[in-house]
Amino acid sequence: MSSTSLAPAFRPASPALRLTRRGRLVVFVGSLLLALAAALVFAQVSAAISDPSESTDVVVVRSDDTLWSIASAHADGDDVRDAVAQIQQLNDLDGGLVRAGQHLLVPAHG
């Protein structure tokens, strides 16, 4: 009788991952760029959220109102052009056209 012995197959241990100096630099720069991109996205989102300390009022546009008349009524001595620009920015308006019944955010003064 012959006996056959099965020896376990020899597997060399996989060598630990070794990064060259250049490889470490690539990993570091890649991580840095990823962190920078995440910070930029966070900054964009934060900027998109309106500042809660800036208070606003809501005005309903009447049939005889214009953006200029609304801005001049809420300018409180400031330049009306600046008030128009603020109202346009608050309401994402491209031009100066408003329609009756439209709700507009205007900067609150006082």
C-alpha positions in Angstrom: 0.0 0.0 0.0 1.2 3.4 -0.8 0.2 6.3 1.2 0.0 9.6 -0.6 0.4 12.7 1.5 -1.0 15.9 0.3 1.1 18.8 1.3 -0.6 22.2 1.4 0.3 24.3 -1.5 2.9 26.9 -0.7 1.5 30.4 -1.0 3.9 33.2 -0.5 2.5 35.9 1.6 1.5 38.8 -0.6 4.0 41.6 0.0 2.6 44.7 1.7 1.8 47.5 -0.6 4.8 49.8 -0.9 4.4 53.2 -2.4 7.4 54.9 -3.9 8.0 58.5 -3.0 6.2 59.5 -6.2 3.3 57.3 -5.3 3.0 58.8 -1.9 3.0 62.3 -3.4 0.3 61.3 -5.9 -1.9 60.0 -3.0 -1.3 63.1 -0.9 -2.1 65.5 -3.8 -5.1 63.5 -4.8 -6.4 63.6 -1.2 -5.7 67.3 -1.0 -7.6 68.0 -4.2 -10.6 65.9 -3.0 -10.7 67.8 0.3 -10.5 71.1 -1.6 -13.3 70.1 -3.9 -15.5 69.1 -1.0 -14.8 72.4 0.7 -15.7 74.3 -2.5 -19.0 72.4 -2.8 -19.8 73.1 0.9 -19.0 76.8 0.4 -21.3 77.0 -2.7 -24.1 75.4 -0.7 -23.6 77.7 2.2 -23.6 80.8 0.0 -26.8 79.6 -1.7 -28.7 79.6 1.6 -29.9 83.1 2.4 -28.6 84.9 5.4 -31.2 84.6 8.1 -30.0 87.9 9.7 -31.1 89.8 6.5 -34.8 90.3 7.2 -37.3 90.7 4.4 -40.9 91.7 3.9 -43.3 90.3 1.4 -45.1 92.8 -0.9 -48.0 91.8 -3.2 -47.8 93.7 -6.5 -50.9 95.8 -7.3 -52.0 96.6 -10.9 -50.4 100.0 -10.9 -47.1 99.0 -9.3 -43.8 98.9 -11.0 -40.5 97.5 -9.6 -39.3 101.1 -9.4 -42.3 102.3 -7.4 -42.0 99.3 -5.0 -38.3 99.9 -4.6 -38.7 103.6 -3.9 -41.4 102.9 -1.3 -39.0 100.6 0.5 -35.7 102.5 -0.1 -35.9 104.6 3.1 -33.6 107.3 1.7 -31.2 104.9 0.1 -30.5 105.0 -3.6 -33.6 103.5 -5.4 -31.3 101.8 -8.0 -29.7 99.8 -5.1 -33.2 98.9 -3.8 -34.2 97.7 -7.3 -31.1 95.6 -7.5 -31.7 94.0 -4.1 -35.3 93.2 -5.0 -34.2 91.7 -8.3 -31.6 89.6 -6.5 -33.9 88.4 -3.7 -36.6 87.3 -6.2 -34.3 86.1 -9.0 -35.7 88.6 -11.5 -33.9 89.1 -14.8 -35.6 92.4 -15.7 -37.8 95.0 -14.2 -41.2 93.5 -15.1 -43.6 92.6 -12.3 -47.3 91.5 -12.6 -50.3 92.2 -10.4 -50.7 89.6 -7.7 -47.0 88.6 -7.7 -45.4 88.2 -4.3 -42.0 90.0 -3.9 -39.5 89.8 -1.2 -38.2 93.3 -0.3 -35.5 94.2 2.2 -37.0 95.2 5.5 -35.7 98.5 6.9 -35.9 99.6 10.5 
